[in-house]
Amino acid sequence: MCVGQKIKKYINDNGISQTHISNKTMIPLPKLNLALNGNRKLTFEEYELICGVLNVNTDKFLEPKIPEEQQSG
């Protein structure tokens, strides 16, 4: 599940509308909707704004990624 989808689940579970997030962050609703449905990547600035509106730490929806090792030769 991508970050946008995790945010969408969180706001749905907490009764928060995408319109509310859009109004508070000034991210246009169609652009926000694409990101929350996994069809567009959020910028880090947008992510910070959304976390601010939701009053959660920026690590709330992130998981560490370990790069795949490249095989030599």
BAFIVO-336512 format. One line per 4 residues: number of its first residue (from 1); their letters; for each residue x, y, z of N, C-alpha, C, CB. Coordinates in Angstrom, 3 decimals, always signed. Each point is the difference from the previous one (the first is absolute). Glycine has a CB too. Layout:
NUM) A) X:Y:Z:X:Y:Z:X:Y:Z:X:Y:Z | ...
END
This chain:
1) MCVG) +0.852:-1.179:+0.000:-0.852:+1.179:+0.000:+0.898:+1.243:+0.000:-1.868:-1.245:+1.235 | +1.601:+2.176:-2.152:+0.830:+1.201:-0.097:-0.393:+1.009:+1.084:+0.261:-0.371:-2.488 | +0.557:+1.380:+2.657:-0.223:+1.010:+1.037:-1.368:+0.653:-0.166:+2.473:+0.414:+0.124 | -2.820:-0.051:-1.349:-1.292:+0.636:-0.240:-1.162:-0.876:+0.436:+1.017:+1.219:-1.899
5) QKIK) -0.918:-2.510:+1.618:-1.068:-0.925:+0.381:-0.075:-0.151:+1.524:+0.297:-1.224:-2.185 | +0.850:+1.275:+2.851:+0.015:-0.068:+1.471:-0.676:+1.232:+0.588:+2.130:-1.351:-0.054 | -1.852:+2.512:-0.542:-0.636:+1.230:+0.461:-1.505:-0.080:-0.235:+2.103:+1.314:-0.485 | -2.503:-1.808:-0.683:-1.431:-0.123:-0.326:-0.703:-0.894:+1.026:+0.513:+0.319:-2.463
9) KYIN) +0.096:-1.434:+2.802:-0.594:-0.903:+0.988:-0.118:+0.709:+1.352:+0.965:-2.005:-1.213 | +0.072:+2.727:+1.592:-0.005:+0.711:+1.289:-1.116:+1.037:+0.039:+2.479:-0.357:+0.212 | -2.600:+1.152:-1.275:-1.032:+1.047:+0.042:-1.399:-0.602:-0.067:+1.597:+1.596:-1.088 | -1.762:-2.679:+0.334:-1.309:-0.672:-0.038:-0.351:-0.586:+1.370:+0.347:-0.532:-2.443
13) DNGI) +0.626:-0.105:+3.084:-0.226:-0.605:+1.311:-0.320:+1.053:+1.070:+1.545:-1.861:-0.654 | -1.083:+3.096:+0.429:-0.187:+1.060:+0.988:-1.051:+1.031:-0.413:+2.361:-0.336:+0.661 | -3.106:+0.026:-1.723:-1.099:+0.873:-0.404:+0.430:+1.360:-0.522:-1.342:-1.165:+1.664 | +2.519:+1.237:-2.261:+0.515:+1.259:-0.541:-0.180:-0.033:-1.522:+1.698:+0.251:+1.916
17) SQTH) -2.200:+0.831:-2.477:-0.249:+0.012:-1.443:+1.232:+0.469:-0.772:-2.429:+0.433:+0.446 | +2.528:-0.899:-1.685:+1.063:+0.468:-0.876:-0.156:+1.497:-0.257:+0.150:-2.280:-1.072 | -1.384:+2.752:+1.031:-0.256:+1.427:-0.210:+0.599:+0.824:+1.141:-2.118:-0.555:-1.257 | +1.975:+0.076:+2.484:+0.578:+0.685:+1.165:+1.519:+0.092:-0.144:-1.891:-0.832:+1.458
21) ISNK) +2.525:-0.298:-1.806:+1.461:-0.030:-0.178:+0.397:+0.962:-1.119:+0.098:-2.412:+0.796 | -0.822:+2.377:-1.896:+0.280:+0.865:-1.141:-0.096:+1.474:+0.394:-0.873:-1.780:-1.543 | -0.185:+2.140:+2.252:-0.186:+1.400:+0.404:+1.095:+0.480:+0.941:-2.448:-0.304:-0.274 | +2.840:-0.542:+1.213:+1.006:+0.388:+0.994:+1.411:+0.062:-0.586:-1.434:-1.036:+1.751
25) TMIP) +1.733:+0.143:-2.705:+1.352:-0.071:-0.562:+0.158:+0.828:-1.270:+0.201:-2.265:+0.978 | -1.321:+2.663:-1.573:-0.017:+0.700:-1.285:+0.477:-0.896:-1.153:+0.396:+2.147:+1.231 | -0.435:-3.460:-1.027:+0.270:-0.954:-1.082:-1.329:-0.187:-0.732:+1.913:-1.208:+1.281 | -1.967:+1.489:-2.587:-1.267:-0.161:-0.718:-0.574:-1.406:+0.188:+0.770:+1.696:-1.683
29) LPKL) -2.077:-1.772:+1.897:-0.654:-1.280:+0.286:+0.293:-1.076:-1.043:-1.781:+1.280:+1.141 | +1.711:-0.987:-2.456:+0.305:-1.065:-0.969:+1.427:-0.544:+0.139:-1.631:+1.064:-1.554 | +2.570:-0.165:+1.828:+1.402:-0.398:+0.181:+0.150:-0.856:+1.263:+0.766:+2.109:-1.177 | -1.423:-1.694:+2.253:+0.030:-0.754:+1.251:-0.631:-1.375:-0.190:-0.097:+2.147:+1.305
33) NLAL) -1.040:-2.179:-1.981:-0.697:-1.256:-0.229:+0.863:-0.990:-0.779:-2.164:+1.244:+0.036 | +2.852:-0.768:-1.055:+0.895:-0.880:-0.765:+1.069:-0.610:+0.915:-0.396:+1.394:-2.074 | +0.966:-0.564:+2.943:+1.052:-0.486:+0.907:-0.547:-1.001:+1.002:+1.195:+2.168:-0.261 | -2.382:-1.903:+0.802:-0.564:-0.892:+1.010:-0.499:-1.311:-0.589:-0.631:+2.001:+1.310
37) NGNR) +0.460:-2.033:-2.628:-0.386:-1.240:-0.671:+1.192:-0.724:-0.621:-2.221:+1.018:-0.448 | +3.426:-0.492:+0.696:+1.211:-0.662:-0.477:+0.325:+0.263:-1.461:-0.450:-1.722:+1.669 | -0.167:+2.745:-2.258:+0.226:+0.298:-1.408:+0.944:+1.170:-0.227:-2.247:-0.889:-0.441 | +2.779:+1.433:+1.525:+0.930:+1.118:-0.066:+0.814:+0.005:+1.282:-1.561:+1.354:-1.485
41) KLTF) +2.834:-1.026:+1.376:+0.838:+0.073:+1.195:-0.151:+1.366:+0.654:+1.632:-1.639:-1.002 | -1.731:+1.639:+2.316:-0.011:+1.247:+0.757:+1.408:+0.569:+0.036:-1.951:-0.790:+1.401 | +2.064:+2.115:-1.448:+1.295:+0.611:+0.263:+0.210:-0.047:+1.510:-0.133:+1.528:-2.068 | +1.376:-1.382:+2.490:+0.241:-0.023:+1.440:-0.671:+1.192:+0.669:+2.181:-1.194:-0.371
45) EEYE) -2.201:+2.338:-0.310:-0.664:+1.183:+0.563:-1.498:-0.260:+0.189:+1.715:+1.491:-1.104 | -2.350:-2.114:+0.123:-1.418:-0.346:+0.135:-0.208:-0.970:+1.159:-0.328:+0.355:-2.469 | +1.218:-1.326:+2.568:-0.079:-0.983:+1.081:+0.109:+0.682:+1.364:+0.997:-1.740:-1.518 | -0.045:+2.677:+1.642:+0.163:+0.735:+1.261:-1.264:+0.784:+0.341:+2.470:+0.172:-0.424
49) LICG) -3.070:+0.479:-0.565:-1.224:+0.771:+0.220:-1.139:-0.903:+0.466:+0.734:+1.642:-1.750 | -0.888:-2.786:+1.096:-1.071:-0.934:+0.360:+0.198:-0.497:+1.432:-0.239:-0.701:-2.419 | +1.470:+0.323:+2.761:+0.277:-0.463:+1.364:-0.285:+1.115:+1.006:+1.753:-1.592:-0.878 | -1.446:+2.839:+0.513:-0.285:+1.128:+0.878:-1.490:+0.162:+0.242:+2.058:+1.113:-0.827
53) VLNV) -2.850:-1.212:-0.233:-1.458:+0.122:+0.128:-0.557:-1.146:+0.845:-0.115:+1.158:-2.242 | +0.678:-2.359:+2.061:-0.464:-1.166:+0.752:+0.578:-0.042:+1.413:-0.213:-1.233:-2.153 | +1.169:+2.121:+2.432:+0.648:+0.072:+1.307:+0.693:-1.314:+0.363:-1.716:+1.674:+0.709 | +2.438:-2.231:-1.691:+0.781:-1.218:+0.214:+1.445:+0.267:-0.409:-2.039:-1.469:-0.394
57) NTDK) +2.963:+0.706:+0.946:+1.401:+0.117:-0.384:+0.186:-0.459:-1.439:+0.712:-0.359:+2.387 | +0.320:+0.891:-3.050:+0.227:-0.348:-1.400:+0.418:-1.457:-0.195:+0.636:+2.362:-0.386 | -0.273:-3.052:+1.445:+0.346:-1.419:-0.147:-1.221:-0.915:+0.097:+2.236:+0.520:+0.962 | -3.406:+0.045:-0.729:-1.236:-0.770:+0.207:-0.297:-0.976:-1.144:-0.875:+1.927:+1.309
61) FLEP) +1.063:-1.491:-2.546:-0.397:-0.812:-1.155:+1.190:-0.558:-0.771:-2.050:+1.377:-0.160 | +3.254:-1.211:+0.702:+1.210:-0.438:-0.708:+0.569:-1.279:+0.592:+0.490:+2.374:-0.557 | +0.100:-3.172:-0.297:+0.728:-1.196:+0.424:+1.377:+0.036:-0.645:-2.149:-1.350:+0.259 | +3.173:+0.941:+0.479:+1.342:+0.000:-0.587:+0.074:-0.944:-1.196:+0.972:+0.544:+2.246
65) KIPE) -0.199:-0.140:-3.231:+0.232:-0.863:-1.159:+1.472:-0.359:-0.032:-1.909:+1.052:-1.300 | +2.166:-2.310:+1.059:+1.369:-0.471:-0.107:+0.295:-0.207:-1.484:-0.072:-1.115:+2.309 | +1.098:+1.777:-2.838:+0.296:-0.173:-1.418:+0.384:-1.439:-0.312:+0.734:+2.382:-0.116 | -1.144:-2.823:-1.046:+0.372:-1.353:-0.416:+1.474:-0.012:-0.354:-2.335:-0.469:-0.851
69) EQQS) +2.993:-0.601:+1.252:+1.418:-0.113:-0.323:+0.147:-0.362:-1.462:+0.551:-0.686:+2.357 | +0.390:+1.350:-2.994:+0.274:-0.310:-1.402:+1.009:-1.128:-0.043:-0.485:+2.379:-0.731 | +0.191:-3.336:-0.109:+0.923:-1.125:-0.120:+1.138:+0.382:-0.935:-1.868:-1.652:+0.421 | +3.071:+1.369:+0.000:+1.157:+0.343:-0.837:+0.353:-1.175:-0.894:+0.864:+1.574:+1.765
73) G) -0.346:-1.190:-2.944:+0.542:-0.951:-0.948:-0.975:-0.942:-0.501:+2.054:+0.214:+1.071
END
